[in-house]
Amino acid sequence: MLPFSRSGKLSVAALFVVALVAMPAAPVLAQSADSAAPDAVAASRQSLSDRGLSFIERHEGFVDHLYNDSAGNCTIGYGHLLHHGGCNSSDRARYPHGISRAQARGLLRADVGVAERAVRSDVKVRLNQHQFDALVSFTFNIGTNAFRGSTLLRVLNQGHYGQVPAQMMRWTIGGLESRRRDEVRLWKYGQYT
């Protein structure tokens, strides 16, 4: 029975309830906690998307000139290691004017390939594109050996997709909380921001 006012018309509250019931359900962005998304494919058949590479670029940061990284190694662009040990005169001769973003992106694409291949070979469950991109970013940051030995990889390969975000957040040493939150958002919701 619908609640009518004294004038015989539906009350505002009743109209709101009727409108709410008639609304279509909002689309769900992420799959259920422990199942593959409908658009998921085998990780072995995937490649890092351009959006995924841009995501990694934002987190790595761009430096257009030679610099010694925190370990004292000669680096340029998006953290591209030129060699172990500090930058020297031959490095300065090779990059007298630094590096462009386009050149640095090419180097990053090649560097990220190591992480991409690790995710392709080690992940045995189906992933959608944003999940693959999140794992490549994560693996690039922590290293392929750490990824291969991680609890994250073990629980994911057991099909426990819902445990991946918590496992990612365990790797926050050295102020990486923001990057991990972004990777979790990418994994769960496909948000590349």
C-alpha positions in Angstrom: 0.0 0.0 0.0 1.4 3.4 -1.0 1.4 6.2 1.6 -0.9 9.0 0.4 -1.2 12.4 2.0 -4.6 13.8 3.1 -5.1 15.3 -0.4 -4.9 11.8 -1.9 -1.5 12.4 -3.5 1.7 10.5 -2.9 4.0 11.9 -0.3 7.4 13.2 -1.2 9.0 10.4 0.8 7.0 7.8 -1.1 7.9 9.4 -4.5 11.5 9.2 -3.5 11.3 5.5 -2.6 9.5 4.8 -5.9 12.1 6.7 -7.8 14.9 4.9 -6.0 13.5 1.5 -6.6 13.0 2.2 -10.3 16.6 3.3 -10.8 18.9 0.9 -12.6 21.8 -0.5 -10.5 25.1 1.3 -10.9 27.7 -0.7 -12.8 30.3 -2.5 -10.7 33.8 -1.5 -11.6 35.7 -4.3 -9.9 35.2 -8.0 -10.0 34.1 -9.8 -6.9 36.9 -10.4 -4.4 38.0 -13.8 -5.5 37.1 -14.2 -9.2 38.4 -12.9 -12.5 36.7 -10.0 -14.2 34.6 -10.8 -17.3 37.1 -9.1 -19.5 40.1 -10.9 -18.0 42.6 -12.7 -20.2 45.7 -14.8 -19.5 48.5 -12.7 -18.2 50.8 -14.5 -20.6 49.0 -12.8 -23.5 49.1 -9.2 -22.1 51.4 -6.2 -22.6 51.7 -3.0 -20.6 49.2 -0.4 -22.0 50.2 3.2 -22.9 48.1 4.3 -19.9 50.1 1.9 -17.7 53.4 3.3 -18.9 52.2 6.8 -18.2 51.2 5.7 -14.7 54.7 4.4 -14.1 56.2 7.6 -15.6 54.3 9.7 -13.1 55.5 7.6 -10.2 59.1 7.4 -11.3 59.6 11.1 -12.0 61.5 12.6 -14.9 65.0 14.1 -14.7 66.3 15.5 -18.0 70.0 15.4 -17.0 72.5 13.0 -15.6 72.5 12.4 -11.8 73.7 9.9 -9.3 70.8 8.0 -7.7 70.5 7.3 -4.0 72.9 4.3 -4.4 75.5 6.5 -6.2 74.9 5.1 -9.7 74.7 7.2 -12.9 71.1 7.6 -13.9 69.0 9.7 -16.3 65.4 10.1 -17.4 62.8 8.0 -15.5 65.4 6.4 -13.3 67.3 4.7 -16.2 70.5 3.2 -14.9 73.4 4.0 -17.2 76.0 2.1 -15.2 77.0 1.4 -11.6 79.1 4.1 -10.1 78.9 7.8 -10.4 78.5 9.8 -13.6 81.8 10.7 -15.3 83.1 12.7 -18.2 82.2 10.1 -20.8 78.6 10.1 -19.6 78.5 13.9 -19.9 80.0 13.6 -23.4 77.3 11.1 -24.3 74.4 13.3 -22.9 75.8 16.9 -23.2 72.3 18.3 -23.4 70.5 15.8 -21.2 67.6 13.7 -22.5 64.1 14.5 -23.9 60.9 13.1 -22.4 60.4 11.0 -25.6 63.9 9.5 -25.3 63.4 8.8 -21.6 60.0 7.2 -22.4 61.7 4.8 -24.8 64.3 3.9 -22.2 61.6 3.4 -19.6 59.6 1.2 -22.0 62.7 -1.1 -22.4 63.4 -1.0 -18.6 59.8 -1.9 -17.7 60.0 -4.9 -20.1 61.8 -6.9 -17.4 58.9 -6.4 -15.0 56.3 -7.0 -17.8 57.9 -10.4 -18.7 58.0 -11.4 -15.0 54.2 -10.7 -14.6 53.5 -12.5 -17.9 55.4 -15.6 -16.9 54.7 -15.8 -13.2 51.0 -14.9 -12.9 48.9 -18.0 -13.7 45.4 -16.4 -13.3 43.4 -14.2 -15.7 43.7 -10.5 -15.4 42.1 -7.5 -17.0 44.3 -4.7 -18.4 44.3 -2.4 -15.4 45.2 -5.3 -13.1 48.1 -6.3 -15.4 49.3 -2.7 -15.5 49.1 -2.4 -11.7 51.2 -5.5 -11.3 53.8 -4.4 -13.8 54.1 -1.0 -11.9 54.4 -2.9 -8.6 56.9 -5.4 -10.0 59.0 -2.7 -11.6 59.2 -0.9 -8.3 60.0 -3.8 -6.0 62.1 -5.9 -8.5 61.3 -9.1 -10.2 63.1 -11.3 -7.6 61.0 -9.8 -4.8 57.8 -10.2 -6.9 58.6 -13.9 -7.6 59.0 -14.6 -4.0 56.1 -12.5 -2.7 53.0 -13.7 -0.8 51.1 -11.4 -3.2 52.0 -13.7 -6.2 51.2 -16.8 -4.2 47.8 -15.7 -3.1 46.9 -14.3 -6.5 47.9 -17.5 -8.2 45.5 -19.3 -5.8 42.8 -17.1 -7.2 42.5 -14.7 -4.2 42.2 -11.5 -6.1 40.7 -9.7 -3.1 43.9 -10.2 -1.1 46.1 -8.4 -3.7 45.5 -4.8 -2.4 46.5 -5.7 1.2 49.6 -7.6 -0.1 50.6 -4.5 -2.2 50.3 -2.3 0.9 52.8 -4.5 2.7 55.5 -3.1 0.4 55.6 0.5 1.6 59.1 0.8 2.9 60.8 4.2 2.2 57.7 6.4 1.8 56.0 4.4 -1.0 52.5 4.6 0.6 51.2 7.0 -2.0 52.5 4.9 -4.9 51.0 1.7 -3.4 47.6 3.4 -2.8 47.6 4.4 -6.5 48.5 0.9 -7.5 45.7 -0.5 -5.3 43.3 2.0 -6.9 44.4 0.9 -10.3 44.1 -2.8 -9.4 40.7 -2.5 -7.9 39.0 0.2 -9.9 41.0 0.8 -13.1 41.8 4.4 -12.0 45.0 5.5 -13.7 45.2 8.8 -11.8 
